[in-house]
């Protein structure tokens, strides 16, 4: 998959960075608009919801100003602002569409040296071996096809005395990572869902077969791998669909993967904003809001009712124990 933008909005400051120059040259034939701030593009803010997919054909390039780390207590110690935000795919539940005309489209940040340097300095100062989540608000496998940033990051992080990097992905384009000397310092987590949900909800992402192949390839290349079953969406006959997914994983994953892969299971959250955008941007698609089994959780957001979540957790714990008895579920939320 190769993304070619229809238009580029960029901060003039990117011309002072090596990656900025590379991207401007790479997309020299694409129409460009200079902006003051990648966070506030007035032209984008005026777009209607129905133009959501068209907006995602644009690329925004800027310099990341915010470098605040957020503590995390799951796979990583910190969520780290890194080289991109947003995505060119269009998953109907994506939390970045909370403010679609600000952050749902792909933004690239060219000051990668500055961001990686902060990670390296933080590892040096720490007494314990920290893990940094560098892909919490983007998909770095996808971004890598445009910037090669992930290859650059792994190559420049491998000689750190301690510390590890991790990120999730819904994409299968991992071949450029397979021959890297990553020294076991990178944890790659691949998100999966039943084929039907990928096809009807996760628009523009890799198919399930490609994601499973990517997991096997990454493990063969020595990476630590995890699998996110996420987000779990309680559609009609969800138990049948997710049991089929679990069985397929058990059948198609290599023995190397099954030896020590870990799982994260996350139930979908949704919002009023999602509903409004999806109604206009995807008028013929499935409605993910189900008032019978969902409830409000403040600020226009919804999640599944407690009883539904309990039933879901019991289902996954029982079936994962049956098909993956030797593997850890880090959390179900």
N, C-alpha and C positions, 0 to 999 in steps of 0.2 A: 504494500500500500504506500503510495506516495501522494502527499497532499500538495497541491499547487493552489495558492490563494488567488482569489479573483481581485482582491485589493489589499493593500498594506497601509496601516496607520503606524507611524513611528515617531518617537521622540528624537529630536536632532542630536541629542547627546550620545546616541548609540554610535555615531560616526567616530567617537573617540575610543571605541573598544574593538578589539580584533574580531570578535564574533559579529559585532554589528556590521563591520565592513564586509565580512564574508556573506552575511545574509542579504545585504543590499545588493551585492554583486550577483549572488545566486538568483535573486528575484528581480533582476534589473529591468526585465520587460513587463513587470506587473505594475499597474497604476498605483501611485503612492500619495499619501496625504501626511503632512507633518502635523503633529499634535503637541500640545503642551504637557499633557498628563495622560498616561495610559489608563488611569483610574477614572477619568472623566472625559469621555468622548461624546460631545453634545449630539452629534449626528446619529450616534448609536442610540442614545437615550430617547430619541424621538421616534424610533422604529416601532411599528405595531407588532403585537404578538405573532401574527401570522407570518411575519418576516424572519422568525427565529432561525430557521434552517439556512436562509440566505445570509443572515448575519454571520453564521459559522463558517462561511466561505472566505471571510476576511481573516487577516493575520495582524496582530498588534505586537509591535516590538518596542521595548522600553528598557529602562534601568530600574531594577528593584530597589526601592528605598527602605522597605520594612524588613528587618532581619531578626525580629523577636522570636525566640524559641518558645514553644508551648510544651509543658510537661505532658508525657503520655505514659500510660502504665499497661500497655498491651504488648505488642511485639517490640516497640521501641521505647526509648527513654524520653525522646523529644521529637515533636513535629517541627520540621525545619522549612522555612520558606526557601524555595530553591529556584531552578532555572525556568520554570514555566507555571502557568496557572490557566485553568480551563482546558478545553479539548475541542477537537473537530468532530468527534462523535456526538450523538444526540440521544443519550439514555434518558428516558422519560421521567426518571425519578432523581436525576443528578442534583445533589444539594447545591451545586454552583448556580443553578437557575433561580435561586432565591432572589437574585437581582439580575435577571438574565441580560439586561442591556448594559451591565457593567462587567460581568465576569464569566459568562458562560462560554464565550468564544475564546480561542487560544491566544494567550499572551506569552511572548518569549522575553526573557530578561538576559541581557548580554553581559552583565557583570559577574560571570560565573567564577572567576578567580577570587573575587572578594568573598563570595558566599562559601566556596570550598575552604578558603583560608580560615574563615571563622570556625567551621566544623573541625578542622585540624587543630586549631588552637584550643578549642574546647576539649577535645580528646586528651591533649597533652596535659591540661590542667587538672583533669579528673583523676581521682584515685581508682575509680572502677572503669570497666570496659563498657563505654556507652554505645548505644545503638541509635542512629538517627534516621527518622522517617523523612525521606526527601521527596516523596511523591504523593503527599496527602491531598493536594488540590490540583493535580494534573495527572497525565499518564505519560511517564517518562519513556516507555518503549515507543509510543507514538511520536513523542517529541523528538526522540533520537533519530527518526527517519528524516527529520528536517535539519537538525542542528549537529548531530553526532555528539551531543553533550553527555550522554550516558557513557559512551565509550571513553570520552575524555575524562569524565569523573572517575570511573573505575581505574583507569590508568594512572591518574594523579593521586588517588587515595590509597592504592595498594601498599605503598611503603610507609604508611602511618604506623607508628609503634603499636597503637591500639585503636579500638573503635570499629564499628561496623555500620554499613548503610543498608537500608531496606526501602522497598517501594512496592505498591501493587500495580497490576496491569490487567487490561482486558484484551490485549493485543498479542499477536503471535510472531511478530517480526523480530526475533531474538538472535538471528544468525550472526550478526555483527558482534555479539557478546561472547560467542562460544569459544573463541580462541584466545580470549584475554587472560592474562595472568592476574586474576582477581585475589589470589591468596586467601580464599575462603572468607573474605570480609564483606560479602554482599549477600543479602537474603532477598530473593525475588518471590513475590507472592502473586499467584495468578487467580483472578476471580472467575468463577464459573456459575452457570445457571442452566436450567433445562433448555434444550434447543429451542423449544417453542417460545420461551421468554426472551432468549437472545434475539430471535428473529423478529419478534413483535414489540419489543420494548427497548432493547439495547441497539438502536440503529447506528450503523457505521462502525461497529466493533468486529473483532475477529469471531469466526464461528467456533462452536464448541470443539470440534475436531482439531482445529488449528491450535487452540489454547492447550488442549491435552498434549498434543505433539510438542508444543513449546515447553511444557513442564518436563517431559521426558528428556528433551534436548538439554535443558538447563541443568538438570541433575547429572546427566552424563558429562557435562562440562565442569562439574565439581561445585556448582552453586548450591547453597542451602535453599530449599524451596518450601513454600507454604501454599495452601489452597484456601481461598476465601469462597465459601458458598454464600454469595452475597450479590444484591440483597435478596433475601428470601421473600417472595411475593406470594401471598396466600390467595392465588387464583382458584378457579373451579378445578376440582380434582388435583389439588396441589400435592397431596400425599403420593398419588400415582406418579406425578411428574418428577418429584424430587427423589423418590425411591429409584426410579429409572436412572436418574442422574448419578446417584450413589453407586448403583450397580455398574453403570458404564465406567465410572472412574475406577472402580475395583478391577474391572476387566481390562481397561486400556492403559492404565498407568504401569510403568515398568516396575519390576521388583525392586530396583534401586530406589525409586521414588517411594514406593510403599513401605520400605524399610523404616524411614524416619520422617516422612512428610508430616507437617502439622496442619491443623485446620482452624479457621476462624469462621464463625457462622453469625451473620448479621441480618436481622429482620428489617424490612423496608420501613423508612419513615417517608412521609409525603407532606405536601403543603397546599394551601389555597392557591398560592402563586403557580405551582406546578399545574394544578387543575385548569386555571385560566389560560396559561400558555399552551398546554397540550390540547385543549379544546380547539384552539385556533390554528396551531402549528401542525397538529396531527389529527384532523377532524374525523378520520375514519379508523382511528386506532382504539385499542382497549382503554377503558376507563379504570385507572388504578385506584381511584378512591372508592372504597366500599363502606358506606356508612353503617352497615350491619355489624362489621367486625373491627371498625376503626374508631378512635376517639381522639379528641383534641388534647394537645400537650402544651398549649400556649403559643403565642405569636403566630397564629395561623398555621400551625404545624399539626400533623396527625401521626399517630402510630397505632399499632394493633392493640386491641383490648387485652387486658391481663390474662384472661382465660385462653384467648387465642394464642398468646405468646407461650403460655405454659404448655398447651397442647403441642405447639411447634417444637419447643425445646425437648419435650419427652420423645417426640417422633425422631428428632435428629440424634439424640443421645442413644436411643435404642438401636436405630439402624446403623449408625456409625460404629457402635460397639460390635454389631453383627458383622459388618463388611470391612471395617478397619480396626480390629480389636487391639492392635499394637500401636495405634497412633493417637496423638494428643489433640484434643479440642482445647485450644487456649482459652476461648471464651465463646459464649452465645449471648448476644445482646439484641 
